[in-house]
Amino acid sequence: MRSTHRRRATATGALIAAAAMLSVGVQAGSASARPDDSAATAALKAQAVRNPGALPASLSPSQRAELIRQATSTTAATAKSLGLGAQENLVVHDVSKDQDGTIHTRYERTYQGLPVLGGDLMVDTAAGKTKGVIKANNAQLQGVSTSAPDNAPAAAANTALKAAKAAGSKADKADSARKVIWMVKGAPTLAYETVVGGLQDDGTPNRLHVITDAKTGAKLHQWQAIETGVGKTRYSGQVTLNTTQSGSNYTLTDGPRGGHKTYNLNHGSSGTGSLFTQTTDTWGDGTNSNAATAGADAAYGAGATWDFYKNVFGRSGIRGDGVGAYSRVHYGNAYVNAFWDDSCFCMTYGDGSGNNDPLTALDVAGHEMSHGVTAATAGLEYADESGGLNEATSDIFGTSVEFYANNASDPGDYLIGEKIDINGDGTPLRYMDKPSKDGGSADSWYNGVGNLDVHYSSGPANHWFYLASEGSGTKVINGVTYNSPTSDGLPVTGVGRDKAQLIWYKALTTKFNSSTDYAGARAGTIAAATELYGAGSAEVNNITDAWAAINVGARHGGGTDPGGKVFESTTRVAIPDYPGAAVTDPVTVSGITGNAPSALQVGVKITHTYIGDLQIDLVAPNGTTFRLKSSSSDSTRNLDKTYTVNASSVAANGVWKLKVQDKARQDVGTVTDFKLTF
C-alpha cells in the first residue's frame, strides 16, 4: 500500500481507542464456509447488464485447469496463426472465460528459448475462432542476436547491486540472473534480468529486478517485485473464522477457502514461523499482547477477500485455481509495513511502531491479496504508469472488499487506511475522491505522472474509480463526506460502485497487459463497459466522462458540457526559481458573447517540487487580475487544480493569461496545462 521513508517518519505510536476484539473460530464446514457458485452467478446477473454473455464465467479449478491444458496443447498452432516467427514460442499464463463461451488466453513469449519481457499477449476466441488479439508490444521480434560478451553477466550483476544498494539492500551478490529479450515499449533488446535480495532500508524484503543491456551494460529498467502497504490496524470487531481441528488442537487453517493458513513469525523475517495452533477455538482477546489477535484479524481479512472475488466475480482464489495464499503476521521488529510477495504467494504484516499495532486491517488484506490477482492476470509491471495502475487496482479492490464485508466496525468507504492513523493526526493514508489530499498523489493524469512513486501515480485511477462509482460533487456515504473535483470543471454522473468494480475487473482480466498505461486503461475499461452494457449506454458514457475528468481523453460526444466551451494551452512554460520574474501562459478566447461567467473554471496544472513557493494569478484581457493562489508553506509536490473565478465584470473575448511567480528559493517547476471553461 505505501512505503516511503518520509511518511514513515511522520508515523506515531498513538493508539486508537477501540472495543476489544474476540475472534470466535468455527470449524470448516460451518455456515461461514465458502458459498457455492450460484451466489457469484446471482451477483453478476444483478448488475443488469445488456449483454449477460460478457460477464465472467465462474470456473472451478478443474475447469480452469482443463482450459489451460487445451491452450497449452495448441500453442504451436496459435503462434503460427498469429504470424509469429519460427524462433518464437508461446507459454500459457492464464485462461479466463465469459458466460457466452468467449475464452481469453494470456501467453508469455520466448525467443530462441529466452523469456521475452514485454512480449505478453492475449488471444480471445469464440467457437474455435479468433475474435481479437491484444499485445503488450506490437514490435516485430526478429533478427535479435542472442550472443553477449563474456563479461556481460558480471557487468549486469554489478549494475544491479549498485541499484539495490541505493534502495538500502546490503546484499553482496545477486540472487539470480538470466538472459532475456527486453521489449517493454520499445524494440527488442538482448538483456540480463538480475534479481537482488536482502532487505530494503526500512526492513522490507528486497526483490529488485534490474534490466541491463547485454552488450553495453547500461541499465535499461528496474522494478521492485515486493508490492508494499503501510498501516497501524484497528480491528474488525467480533468475527467468525473457519478453522481446522486436528485431535485436541485447532489451527488457523481455512479449508473451504483453499486451505489458507495464518502463521506467526514471532518477529522473524524469513520462513513461515509457526502455524497458529491452540487447544481452544477462540482466537485473540483484542490486545496486542495476545499474538493470536493479529492472526485472527489477518485470517478474517483473507477470508473476506476470498469471498469477495468468489461471490462477486466467480473467481476461485487469487490465481483462479482454488489454492489459498497464506498470511504471516508479527514480521520483524517494529516493522511499519505490510507487503505481498508473489514468489511465496503470501501476505506479510509487521506490528507497527513499537510493535504496538499489527498491520492487519481489512482494506490492507484486500489490497495485498489483489496484488496477487493482478500478477495472475494482467501482470501490470510495478513501475511507471503500469505500476500506478497496479497499485490503484489493489486500492480499488481493497475498497471493494471493505464495502462487500459490510462490517459494522469498519464500514465501507473511499478512504485507504483510514483506521491506521499512519500520519499521526487521524487522517487516512490515501483519498480516492481527491487523491492530492494525501500530499503526494496526483488527482489527474499529466505527462510524467509515471515518474512518481507508484503509490502516488495511482491517484488518477483511484480518482477515476470514485468518480465512476459515485460521481462528482459533495455527498455523504456511510457517514463520510466527500467532495470530488474534476480536472475539466465539468460534472460526472456515477454508474454505481458495483458496476464500476465489475468494469475494472473485466478490463483487468481481459483487456490490460503488462505495459498498460493510463490511455490503455481508458480504452480497456470503455471496451469492457461496451461489451457489458452496449455502445452509447449511460454506463459507457459516464465512465468515459470520468476518464475525461482526470484528464485522460475527451468526454463522450465531443468533450464539452452543453453551453460550455473550453480554451486550453498545453505549452510547457518553465518557471524560474526566485528571484526570477513571473512567467505567463496565454490563451485566446473568441466566439463568446458578452462578459465572462460568474463561475469561470480555471484549470491549472504545474509540476513543481514545492507548490507553496508559487503565487498564481489569472489576468483578464483588460488587465484585471484575479488571485488564484498565494505563496505559502505548503510542501506538496505538483499542482492539479480547477479554480472558480467570478469574472463577470470583464469581457470574455481576448487574451487571458495565467501568471505564475516563484516566491522562494531552491524549488523549480513548469506550467504544463492552462484551461478556461466558459
ROLONU-959035 format. One line per 8 residues: number of its first residue (from 1); their letters; for each residue x, y, z of C-alpha. Coordinates in steps of 0.05 Angstrom, whole numbers, plus 5000, padded with zeros to 4 digits. Layout:
<rs>
NUM = A = X Y Z | ...;
</rs>
This chain:
<rs>
1 = MRSTHRRR = 5000 5000 5000 | 5053 5052 5018 | 5127 5050 5032 | 5163 5117 5034 | 5211 5139 5087 | 5181 5209 5091 | 5114 5181 5110 | 5145 5132 5159;
9 = ATATGALI = 5179 5189 5194 | 5112 5222 5208 | 5081 5159 5239 | 5070 5160 5314 | 5056 5106 5365 | 4989 5135 5383 | 4936 5083 5395 | 4864 5089 5372;
17 = AAAAMLSV = 4812 5071 5423 | 4772 5011 5401 | 4728 4957 5430 | 4766 4893 5446 | 4762 4841 5392 | 4743 4770 5406 | 4750 4728 5343 | 4709 4665 5352;
25 = GVQAGSAS = 4733 4609 5306 | 4688 4555 5279 | 4708 4491 5245 | 4708 4482 5170 | 4640 4464 5143 | 4602 4515 5183 | 4555 4567 5155 | 4614 4614 5144;
33 = ARPDDSAA = 4646 4567 5094 | 4653 4590 5022 | 4585 4596 4987 | 4573 4557 4923 | 4579 4585 4853 | 4506 4604 4850 | 4520 4664 4894 | 4570 4691 4844;
41 = TAALKAQA = 4523 4679 4786 | 4467 4715 4821 | 4512 4774 4840 | 4536 4781 4768 | 4466 4778 4739 | 4445 4832 4788 | 4488 4880 4750 | 4432 4888 4699;
49 = VRNPGALP = 4480 4885 4641 | 4453 4890 4570 | 4496 4831 4549 | 4499 4778 4604 | 4543 4736 4559 | 4600 4785 4570 | 4601 4772 4645 | 4658 4730 4672;
57 = ASLSPSQR = 4640 4656 4679 | 4650 4622 4746 | 4703 4569 4733 | 4720 4513 4781 | 4794 4499 4790 | 4788 4436 4748 | 4751 4473 4692 | 4805 4526 4690;
65 = AELIRQAT = 4860 4473 4691 | 4827 4438 4631 | 4824 4504 4592 | 4898 4515 4607 | 4914 4443 4584 | 4876 4454 4519 | 4911 4520 4506 | 4979 4490 4521;
73 = STTAATAK = 4967 4433 4472 | 4956 4483 4415 | 5010 4536 4428 | 5048 4519 4365 | 4986 4526 4322 | 4967 4591 4357 | 5036 4620 4346 | 5032 4603 4272;
81 = SLGLGAQE = 4963 4633 4265 | 4988 4697 4296 | 5045 4701 4247 | 5100 4693 4299 | 5169 4674 4276 | 5197 4604 4277 | 5241 4622 4336 | 5183 4646 4379;
89 = NLVVHDVS = 5143 4602 4425 | 5082 4615 4469 | 5073 4595 4542 | 5004 4597 4573 | 5000 4646 4632 | 4926 4647 4648 | 4858 4630 4618 | 4790 4661 4635;
97 = KDQDGTIH = 4722 4653 4603 | 4659 4694 4592 | 4589 4667 4601 | 4578 4668 4526 | 4636 4620 4517 | 4689 4670 4496 | 4757 4647 4521 | 4812 4696 4539;
105 = TRYERTYQ = 4881 4663 4538 | 4942 4701 4562 | 5010 4680 4536 | 5082 4696 4553 | 5132 4691 4495 | 5201 4661 4487 | 5252 4675 4432 | 5305 4622 4418;
113 = GLPVLGGD = 5287 4596 4487 | 5296 4663 4523 | 5239 4695 4561 | 5212 4757 4526 | 5195 4811 4578 | 5141 4856 4550 | 5122 4805 4497 | 5059 4781 4531;
121 = LMVDTAAG = 4995 4778 4491 | 4923 4755 4497 | 4881 4718 4447 | 4804 4720 4450 | 4769 4661 4417 | 4697 4640 4409 | 4673 4575 4378 | 4744 4559 4360;
129 = KTKGVIKA = 4755 4624 4320 | 4799 4682 4339 | 4760 4745 4357 | 4817 4790 4375 | 4889 4795 4397 | 4918 4845 4448 | 4994 4852 4450 | 5035 4889 4502;
137 = NNAQLQGV = 5082 4909 4446 | 5069 4905 4371 | 5142 4908 4352 | 5168 4851 4309 | 5211 4801 4346 | 5262 4781 4295 | 5336 4788 4278 | 5357 4794 4351;
145 = STSAPDNA = 5425 4765 4366 | 5427 4724 4429 | 5503 4726 4436 | 5531 4770 4492 | 5602 4790 4512 | 5635 4743 4563 | 5635 4797 4616 | 5561 4814 4608;
153 = PAAAANTA = 5535 4773 4667 | 5586 4804 4715 | 5572 4874 4689 | 5498 4864 4697 | 5506 4838 4768 | 5549 4898 4786 | 5497 4947 4758 | 5441 4911 4795;
161 = LKAAKAAG = 5479 4911 4862 | 5491 4985 4856 | 5417 4997 4844 | 5398 4952 4903 | 5448 4988 4948 | 5414 5054 4931 | 5349 5022 4956 | 5381 5002 5022;
169 = SKADKADS = 5400 4930 5008 | 5465 4905 5038 | 5467 4843 4993 | 5536 4829 4965 | 5513 4783 4909 | 5453 4774 4864 | 5401 4721 4880 | 5391 4703 4807;
177 = ARKVIWMV = 5406 4726 4736 | 5380 4705 4668 | 5388 4726 4596 | 5324 4755 4567 | 5296 4794 4510 | 5272 4862 4534 | 5217 4894 4493 | 5176 4936 4540;
185 = KGAPTLAY = 5151 4995 4499 | 5209 4991 4450 | 5248 4949 4401 | 5271 4881 4426 | 5339 4882 4460 | 5383 4827 4487 | 5389 4839 4562 | 5401 4809 4630;
193 = ETVVGGLQ = 5349 4807 4685 | 5385 4806 4752 | 5347 4799 4818 | 5378 4824 4883 | 5350 4804 4951 | 5366 4825 5021 | 5327 4879 5057 | 5309 4949 5038;
201 = DDGTPNRL = 5328 5004 5088 | 5260 5002 5124 | 5264 4926 5135 | 5220 4907 5075 | 5248 4847 5037 | 5283 4867 4974 | 5269 4833 4907 | 5296 4885 4859;
209 = HVITDAKT = 5294 4866 4785 | 5346 4904 4744 | 5348 4900 4668 | 5415 4915 4635 | 5434 4917 4561 | 5474 4853 4549 | 5521 4888 4501 | 5532 4956 4532;
217 = GAKLHQWQ = 5520 4941 4606 | 5474 5002 4610 | 5415 4997 4658 | 5350 4996 4618 | 5299 4990 4674 | 5286 4967 4745 | 5226 4950 4788 | 5213 4924 4857;
225 = AIETGVGK = 5176 4857 4860 | 5156 4866 4933 | 5090 4904 4930 | 5081 4942 4995 | 5029 4971 5043 | 5033 5011 5109 | 4987 5016 5170 | 4972 5011 5244;
233 = TRYSGQVT = 4910 4969 5248 | 4848 4974 5289 | 4806 4911 5287 | 4741 4889 5255 | 4703 4871 5318 | 4678 4801 5334 | 4681 4758 5271 | 4672 4685 5251;
241 = LNTTQSGS = 4730 4645 5225 | 4739 4578 5191 | 4790 4536 5228 | 4812 4464 5226 | 4812 4414 5283 | 4866 4362 5289 | 4859 4318 5350 | 4853 4364 5410;
249 = NYTLTDGP = 4882 4424 5374 | 4855 4477 5327 | 4895 4513 5273 | 4882 4577 5234 | 4873 4537 5170 | 4814 4557 5127 | 4798 4492 5089 | 4738 4517 5049;
257 = RGGHKTYN = 4779 4577 5024 | 4835 4539 4990 | 4869 4518 5055 | 4892 4589 5072 | 4939 4586 5132 | 4959 4641 5181 | 5029 4638 5211 | 5063 4672 5269;
265 = LNHGSSGT = 5134 4696 5250 | 5145 4718 5323 | 5187 4777 5298 | 5228 4736 5250 | 5238 4759 5178 | 5243 4694 5138 | 5207 4628 5130 | 5137 4617 5156;
273 = GSLFTQTT = 5148 4613 5230 | 5095 4571 5264 | 5023 4558 5244 | 4975 4588 5295 | 4953 4528 5337 | 4916 4524 5404 | 4871 4479 5444 | 4811 4526 5442;
281 = DTWGDGTN = 4774 4553 5382 | 4771 4625 5407 | 4826 4668 5376 | 4852 4732 5405 | 4827 4778 5460 | 4833 4846 5428 | 4901 4862 5458 | 4969 4865 5424;
289 = SNAATAGA = 4999 4822 5479 | 4959 4763 5452 | 4994 4742 5387 | 4931 4708 5361 | 4894 4774 5358 | 4933 4796 5296 | 4928 4725 5269 | 4853 4725 5273;
297 = DAAYGAGA = 4848 4794 5240 | 4893 4771 5183 | 4853 4707 5174 | 4788 4747 5173 | 4815 4795 5120 | 4839 4738 5077 | 4772 4703 5082 | 4732 4766 5065;
305 = TWDFYKNV = 4777 4778 5004 | 4768 4706 4980 | 4693 4712 4987 | 4691 4779 4950 | 4726 4751 4889 | 4687 4686 4892 | 4618 4713 4903 | 4623 4776 4862;
313 = FGRSGIRG = 4665 4754 4802 | 4662 4678 4806 | 4738 4675 4816 | 4761 4615 4856 | 4822 4641 4894 | 4875 4691 4877 | 4901 4653 4816 | 4833 4624 4800;
321 = DGVGAYSR = 4860 4554 4815 | 4825 4544 4882 | 4890 4548 4921 | 4893 4594 4981 | 4951 4641 4994 | 4979 4645 5064 | 4989 4701 5114 | 5048 4716 5160;
329 = VHYGNAYV = 5040 4763 5219 | 5088 4793 5270 | 5142 4804 5217 | 5206 4837 5240 | 5214 4885 5298 | 5171 4948 5298 | 5162 4939 5223 | 5115 4993 5198;
337 = NAFWDDSC = 5093 4960 5133 | 5057 4902 5100 | 5071 4871 5033 | 5051 4820 4981 | 5105 4774 4952 | 5083 4734 4891 | 5144 4688 4897 | 5116 4659 4962;
345 = FCMTYGDG = 5044 4673 4944 | 5035 4705 5012 | 5017 4767 5051 | 5062 4792 5107 | 5045 4842 5162 | 5090 4879 5211 | 5070 4901 5281 | 5077 4976 5270;
353 = SGNNDPLT = 5114 5028 5310 | 5137 4999 5376 | 5105 4933 5359 | 5040 4963 5385 | 4994 4958 5325 | 4995 4897 5279 | 4983 4918 5206 | 4923 4873 5193;
361 = ALDVAGHE = 4866 4920 5175 | 4812 4894 5128 | 4828 4940 5070 | 4902 4924 5077 | 4887 4850 5068 | 4843 4864 5007 | 4896 4909 4978 | 4953 4860 4986;
369 = MSHGVTAA = 4916 4798 4960 | 4893 4839 4900 | 4966 4847 4880 | 4965 4772 4871 | 4904 4776 4826 | 4939 4828 4783 | 5001 4784 4779 | 4959 4725 4757;
377 = TAGLEYAD = 4922 4764 4704 | 4946 4828 4670 | 5014 4826 4704 | 5019 4902 4707 | 5092 4918 4715 | 5106 4951 4782 | 5137 5015 4753 | 5118 5075 4710;
385 = ESGGLNEA = 5044 5084 4694 | 5030 5010 4695 | 5057 5009 4766 | 5008 5064 4786 | 4952 5023 4755 | 4976 4962 4793 | 4972 4999 4859 | 4905 5030 4841;
393 = TSDIFGTS = 4877 4961 4825 | 4895 4940 4896 | 4864 5003 4925 | 4801 4994 4882 | 4791 4922 4903 | 4814 4933 4975 | 4759 4986 4980 | 4710 4939 4946;
401 = VEFYANNA = 4726 4884 4996 | 4712 4933 5053 | 4644 4951 5024 | 4630 4877 5009 | 4646 4854 5080 | 4594 4904 5108 | 4627 4901 5176 | 4595 4948 5226;
409 = SDPGDYLI = 4663 4960 5259 | 4694 4981 5193 | 4641 5007 5144 | 4658 5014 5071 | 4689 5080 5049 | 4734 5111 4996 | 4790 5124 5045 | 4851 5080 5043;
417 = GEKIDING = 4879 5060 5110 | 4830 5105 5147 | 4837 5064 5211 | 4913 5061 5215 | 4930 5134 5231 | 4997 5130 5196 | 5002 5206 5195 | 4991 5211 5270;
425 = DGTPLRYM = 4934 5260 5262 | 4875 5215 5246 | 4878 5226 5171 | 4875 5168 5121 | 4934 5143 5081 | 4900 5159 5014 | 4836 5191 4989 | 4800 5165 4927;
433 = DKPSKDGG = 4754 5225 4919 | 4813 5275 4917 | 4879 5238 4919 | 4922 5301 4926 | 4896 5309 4997 | 4950 5260 5019 | 5004 5310 5000 | 5035 5269 4943;
441 = SADSWYNG = 4985 5234 4898 | 4962 5263 4832 | 4888 5279 4823 | 4893 5275 4747 | 4938 5248 4693 | 4995 5290 4664 | 5054 5275 4621 | 5105 5249 4671;
449 = VGNLDVHY = 5057 5222 4724 | 5091 5155 4714 | 5154 5183 4744 | 5121 5188 4812 | 5126 5132 4863 | 5073 5081 4843 | 5033 5096 4906 | 5025 5168 4882;
457 = SSGPANHW = 5017 5155 4807 | 4958 5110 4828 | 4920 5174 4846 | 4887 5187 4778 | 4860 5116 4773 | 4835 5117 4844 | 4801 5184 4828 | 4770 5153 4765;
465 = FYLASEGS = 4741 5096 4807 | 4710 5143 4856 | 4680 5187 4801 | 4657 5127 4761 | 4624 5098 4823 | 4595 5159 4857 | 4602 5219 4811 | 4630 5288 4826;
473 = GTKVINGV = 4608 5340 4877 | 4593 5336 4951 | 4559 5275 4982 | 4558 5235 5046 | 4568 5159 5044 | 4567 5116 5107 | 4577 5179 5148 | 4638 5204 5109;
481 = TYNSPTSD = 4634 5269 5070 | 4666 5271 5001 | 4675 5327 4951 | 4707 5303 4887 | 4731 5355 4836 | 4743 5344 4762 | 4802 5368 4721 | 4758 5400 4668;
489 = GLPVTGVG = 4710 5431 4718 | 4651 5393 4689 | 4606 5345 4728 | 4608 5269 4726 | 4550 5222 4740 | 4569 5157 4773 | 4547 5088 4749 | 4549 5058 4819;
497 = RDKAQLIW = 4605 5021 4854 | 4582 4951 4834 | 4584 4968 4761 | 4649 5006 4766 | 4685 4949 4801 | 4657 4899 4750 | 4681 4941 4692 | 4751 4948 4723;
505 = YKALTTKF = 4755 4873 4737 | 4734 4854 4666 | 4785 4904 4638 | 4839 4877 4684 | 4827 4805 4665 | 4811 4812 4591 | 4840 4879 4565 | 4901 4901 4606;
513 = NSSTDYAG = 4971 4873 4598 | 5039 4883 4630 | 5051 4950 4596 | 4982 4982 4601 | 4986 5057 4614 | 4931 5107 4630 | 4910 5114 4558 | 4907 5038 4553;
521 = ARAGTIAA = 4866 5033 4617 | 4816 5082 4589 | 4810 5042 4525 | 4805 4977 4563 | 4750 4999 4611 | 4710 5031 4555 | 4715 4966 4515 | 4695 4925 4575;
529 = ATELYGAG = 4635 4971 4590 | 4614 4969 4518 | 4613 4893 4518 | 4573 4892 4583 | 4525 4950 4574 | 4525 4967 4500 | 4555 5022 4458 | 4526 5091 4474;
537 = SAEVNNIT = 4498 5066 4540 | 4496 5111 4601 | 4549 5067 4633 | 4597 5075 4575 | 4584 5150 4571 | 4592 5162 4645 | 4657 5123 4654 | 4684 5158 4592;
545 = DAWAAINV = 4668 5225 4625 | 4702 5201 4689 | 4766 5190 4649 | 4760 5259 4618 | 4750 5286 4689 | 4821 5261 4706 | 4849 5288 4641 | 4852 5222 4602;
553 = GARHGGGT = 4816 5231 4536 | 4755 5271 4518 | 4684 5268 4543 | 4633 5227 4505 | 4603 5264 4446 | 4659 5315 4438 | 4685 5338 4504 | 4647 5399 4530;
561 = DPGGKVFE = 4587 5408 4573 | 4525 5436 4538 | 4534 5511 4538 | 4606 5505 4558 | 4668 5517 4515 | 4739 5501 4532 | 4801 5542 4513 | 4867 5510 4531;
569 = STTRVAIP = 4942 5519 4527 | 4987 5457 4533 | 5050 5496 4521 | 5103 5480 4573 | 5126 5543 4608 | 5187 5538 4654 | 5181 5575 4720 | 5248 5607 4741;
577 = DYPGAAVT = 5269 5600 4813 | 5265 5660 4859 | 5283 5717 4848 | 5264 5705 4776 | 5208 5744 4742 | 5137 5720 4735 | 5120 5680 4672 | 5055 5679 4634;
585 = DPVTVSGI = 5018 5627 4594 | 4967 5658 4545 | 4900 5631 4520 | 4860 5668 4467 | 4785 5666 4478 | 4738 5680 4420 | 4666 5669 4399 | 4637 5683 4468;
593 = TGNAPSAL = 4582 5734 4473 | 4586 5787 4528 | 4624 5781 4593 | 4657 5721 4624 | 4614 5679 4672 | 4609 5688 4746 | 4635 5617 4755 | 4692 5616 4705;
601 = QVGVKITH = 4730 5550 4712 | 4806 5558 4711 | 4845 5493 4706 | 4918 5496 4725 | 4969 5440 4722 | 5040 5454 4746 | 5097 5406 4761 | 5136 5434 4819;
609 = TYIGDLQI = 5175 5406 4877 | 5144 5453 4929 | 5079 5487 4908 | 5079 5532 4969 | 5131 5574 4933 | 5082 5593 4878 | 5039 5655 4870 | 4987 5645 4815;
617 = DLVAPNGT = 4942 5697 4782 | 4892 5698 4725 | 4899 5761 4683 | 4839 5781 4642 | 4845 5814 4573 | 4832 5883 4604 | 4887 5873 4656 | 4842 5856 4714;
625 = TFRLKSSS = 4878 5806 4759 | 4846 5750 4799 | 4889 5718 4852 | 4883 5642 4848 | 4937 5623 4898 | 4984 5659 4944 | 5052 5632 4965 | 5050 5591 5029;
633 = SDSTRNLD = 5086 5537 5068 | 5050 5481 5030 | 5104 5427 5016 | 5061 5388 4967 | 5092 5367 4902 | 5056 5388 4837 | 4991 5425 4828 | 4930 5400 4791;
641 = KTYTVNAS = 4870 5442 4809 | 4809 5477 4780 | 4794 5545 4809 | 4726 5581 4804 | 4730 5656 4789 | 4675 5709 4786 | 4698 5743 4722 | 4630 5772 4703;
649 = SVAANGVW = 4657 5843 4705 | 4703 5834 4644 | 4691 5818 4571 | 4702 5744 4554 | 4738 5751 4487 | 4812 5767 4484 | 4878 5741 4511 | 4875 5713 4581;
657 = KLKVQDKA = 4940 5697 4617 | 4960 5651 4673 | 5013 5688 4712 | 5060 5648 4757 | 5118 5670 4800 | 5164 5631 4846 | 5170 5668 4912 | 5223 5626 4947;
665 = RQDVGTVT = 5289 5594 4931 | 5311 5523 4913 | 5250 5491 4880 | 5232 5497 4807 | 5176 5475 4761 | 5137 5480 4697 | 5067 5501 4676 | 5041 5442 4636;
673 = DFKLTF = 4967 5460 4624 | 4923 5522 4630 | 4849 5515 4614 | 4789 5561 4615 | 4719 5533 4613 | 4663 5583 4596;
</rs>
